Amino acid sequence: MKEGIHPEYREVVFLDQQTGNSFISRSTLHTRDTIEKDGKTYPLFKCDVTSESHPFYTGAQTRIVETGRVEQFRARFARTAGTRKSS
């Protein structure tokens, strides 16, 4: 590999701002913030969303979809229940 053209590949702490969870991964990100973790100082990258807080991974998204389906069924049932003819 050529010298001087590749970015520095190092360990970086990613912090989920919604849940407060953090994890260490390797990255080429450049940040100004640092954090002390496990006795070492790491660069810190603050994430808005990670798999810990994203609705797709937490299952919150499916609950919203299921609730919408139930409400749609109840609305249809309420319309048809009032229009039935008695024999």
N, C-alpha and C positions, 0 to 999 in steps of 0.2 A: 504494500500500500504506500501511496505517496505521503510524505510527511507534511503536516501543516494544513491539509485541506479537509480533514475529517473533524466533525464536532466531537467534543469530549463526551464519552459515554460513561455515565456514573450512576450511583444509587441516588434516588430522589424519593422523598416522602410525599405521598399524595394524601391530602386531607379533605374528606367529604364535609363540607360546611353545614349540611342539613343534619347529619347524624353525629358528627364529631369523630367518626372512625377514621383511622389512618393506616396506610400500608406502605411498605417500601418496595419500589420497583426500579429497574434500571431504565434510564432515559437520557436523551440529549437536551432536555429542557434547560433553559437558563432562567434562573429566578433570583430575585434580590433577597427574599425571605429565607431564613434558616430556622431549623428546629433541632432541639436536643432529643434524641431517642436512643434508648439502650446504651447510653454513655457516649454516643458519637454525635457529631453535628452533621446534619444533612441539609441539602437545599429543600425548600418547602414549596409545593405547588398546591394551591387551593382549588378544589373542584366544586362546581355547583351541584353536579349529579354524578353518582357512581352506581354500581350495581346494588349497593346497600340501600339506596334511597330512590331509585328509579321505579315508577309504578309497574313497569313490565316485569321486572325481576322480583318485586315485593309481592305481587299478586293483587295489588290495589286496583289495577286496571281491569282485571276480570270481574271484580266485585261490582264495579260501576256498570259494566256491560250487562251483567246478570240482573242488576236492579232495574236497568232500563227495559229489559225484556219482560220482567214481571209487571212493571207499570203499563207497558203496552198491552199485555194480555188483559189486565184488569180493566183498562179503558175500553177495549173491544168487547169484553164480556158485559160491561155495564151498558153499552149501547145496545147489544143484542138482547139482553135480559129484559129490558123495558119494552121491547117491540114484539114480544111473543104473543101470538093469538091464542086465546083460550078455546078449547073444543067444546 
